[in-house]
């Protein structure tokens, strides 16, 4: 798999994935136009949306009405010894739809934890960065 990163101007950085453009920008206070989420915002959103597709599929496979189904993600940050903020905790609350079967309550929590983005964080990959000359 390959993702092409381009720089369309200002503080914008785009990623091209499977012929789709994912635009990013920095917030105004970070020197950008605030025209798109920042890369870190996308990273955080990928955690909740990944868990969300697992939760949605769980309900759909069991023909459970998804009206009112939602996830709320909260991030907690702490200040490290070097004074920089770091992401310390990510919490997900699953708002179950009315009539959700009690017998599936624990199972849907377990299912949300199967998120592949979370799994990558739990077992991070090796990063290799090279600078190539034309």
N, C-alpha and C positions, 0 to 999 in steps of 0.2 A: 504494500500500500504506500502511496506517495501523496503528500499534500504540498501544493505549491503556495508559497507565501509571497505576496507582492505588496508594494508600497504606493498607493494611489495619491498620496499627498498629505501634507500636514502630519498629524499624529495617527493617521489611519493606517492600519495594517490589515490586509485581507488574506483569507485562506481559501484556496480553491480545492474543494473536495468533491470528487465525482461530478465534475462540471458544474458545481454549485459554488457560489461565492458566499462566504461567511464574512461580513464586514465587521471590523472592530474599530473603535476610536477611544481615545482617552477622554475622561471627563473634562469639563471646562477648567476646573481648578488644577488639572494635571496638564494643561496646555493644549488639549484637544478641543474639538467642537461639540463633544457630547452627542454626536450623531448616531452612535451605535454603542452597544455594550462593550466594555473593555474585555480583553482576553481573560482576565481573572473572573469577571462576571459570567462569561460563558463557561469557564471551568466550574464555578459554583453551581450554575444552572444545570450543567451536565450531570451532577450528582442527583439532584431532585428529579430531573426528567428521566434519567436512567431507572431510578427506583420506580418512578411513575409508570413506565411502560410495563414493568413487571407486575405492578399492582393492577393496572388496567387489564392486562392479559389474564391474570388470575381470575378476575371477576367475569370477564368475557367467556372464558373456558367453562365456567360454572353457571353461565347465564344469569348472573347476579346483576340487577339494574345498577348502572353506574351514575345515575342522576344524583348529584350531591357528593359524589366521590371527589376528593381533593387531597393534596399533600401540602403541608406547610413546612418549609425548611427554614431553620434558624442557624445562624453562624455565631459562634463565640470566639472572640479574639483575645489574646493575652500578649503582654509585653515581655519579650525575651530579655535575657541578661544584657544583650547588646543594645537594648532600647527599641528594637524594631518590633512591630506587631506581627504576630503569627496566628494563623488559623488554629485554634485549639480544639474546637468541637463543632460537629455538624449534627443537628438534631432534626429528625423528620417525624412529623405527626401526620398520621393517615386519618382523614376525616371520612369515616365510613358512611355509606348511604343508608337512608332509612330502610329498615327491614333486612339489613345485612345479617346473615346467619352467625350467631354467636360461636358456633362450632368452628368457624373459619378465622376467628380473631387472631389467634397465635400464628396460624399458617400464613396469613397475609403479611404479618410483620416479618416472618422468616423470608417470605418471597421478596419483599422490598430489599432485604439484605443481600439478595443474590446479584444485585446490580454489578455489572462488569466494570464500571468506572470505579466503584468502591473497591472492588477486588484488586484493581491495578494499584491503588493507593496502599493497600495492605501488603502488596508484594511488588514494590516499584521496579520498573525496568532500569536497565543501564542506559545512561545517556552518553552519546558520542557526538561531539560537535567538531566539525572541520571547517576550515576556511579554504575555498578553492579559488584559484586564479583563473582568469579567462584564457 
